[in-house]
Amino acid sequence: MNQIILTIIIFAAVQLINVILQTAKTLILAKSDNMHYAAIANAVAFGFYAIVIKQIAATSLTITVVVTI
């Protein structure tokens, strides 16, 4: 049970960071004239989301279902 609670806390924190990164990425893409900044922001946001997916994939299916519902 403690593993599920810890996984939920970590998942919520990582998802909050992901939302912040995605929002910053969107603002940079919309407001920036420099495509290099937009490309870097997109790469950082995509890379972080890949880490989120890897974290979910590393847990068992029962814990993944409980955390994401």
C-alpha positions as CSV (number, residue, x, y, z in Angstrom):
1,M,0.0,0.0,0.0
2,N,2.9,2.4,0.8
3,Q,4.3,1.8,-2.7
4,I,1.1,2.9,-4.3
5,I,0.9,6.1,-2.2
6,L,4.5,6.9,-2.9
7,T,3.9,6.3,-6.6
8,I,0.9,8.6,-6.6
9,I,2.8,11.4,-4.9
10,I,5.7,11.1,-7.3
11,F,3.4,10.9,-10.3
12,A,1.4,14.0,-9.2
13,A,4.6,16.0,-8.6
14,V,6.1,15.0,-12.0
15,Q,2.8,15.7,-13.8
16,L,2.7,19.2,-12.2
17,I,6.2,19.9,-13.5
18,N,5.1,18.5,-16.8
19,V,2.2,20.9,-17.0
20,I,4.5,23.8,-16.1
21,L,6.9,22.8,-18.8
22,Q,4.2,22.4,-21.4
23,T,2.7,25.8,-20.6
24,A,6.2,27.4,-20.8
25,K,6.7,25.6,-24.1
26,T,3.5,26.9,-25.5
27,L,4.2,30.5,-24.4
28,I,7.7,30.3,-25.9
29,L,6.3,28.9,-29.2
30,A,3.7,31.6,-29.4
31,K,5.7,34.6,-28.3
32,S,9.2,33.9,-29.5
33,D,10.5,35.0,-32.9
34,N,13.6,32.9,-32.4
35,M,13.0,29.3,-33.6
36,H,16.0,28.1,-31.7
37,Y,14.4,28.9,-28.4
38,A,11.2,27.2,-29.6
39,A,13.1,24.1,-30.6
40,I,15.0,23.9,-27.3
41,A,11.7,24.4,-25.3
42,N,10.0,21.7,-27.3
43,A,13.0,19.3,-26.8
44,V,13.0,19.9,-23.1
45,A,9.3,19.4,-22.7
46,F,9.3,16.3,-24.9
47,G,12.3,14.8,-23.1
48,F,10.7,15.3,-19.7
49,Y,7.4,13.7,-20.9
50,A,9.5,10.7,-22.0
51,I,10.8,10.4,-18.5
52,V,7.2,10.5,-17.2
53,I,6.2,7.7,-19.6
54,K,9.2,5.7,-18.6
55,Q,8.3,6.0,-14.9
56,I,4.8,4.8,-15.5
57,A,6.0,1.9,-17.7
58,A,8.5,0.8,-15.0
59,T,5.7,0.1,-12.5
60,S,3.4,-2.9,-12.5
61,L,0.1,-2.7,-14.4
62,T,-2.0,-2.7,-11.3
63,I,-0.2,0.3,-9.8
64,T,-0.2,2.1,-13.1
65,V,-4.0,1.7,-13.4
66,V,-4.5,3.0,-9.8
67,V,-2.2,6.0,-10.3
68,T,-3.6,7.1,-13.6
69,I,-7.3,6.8,-12.9
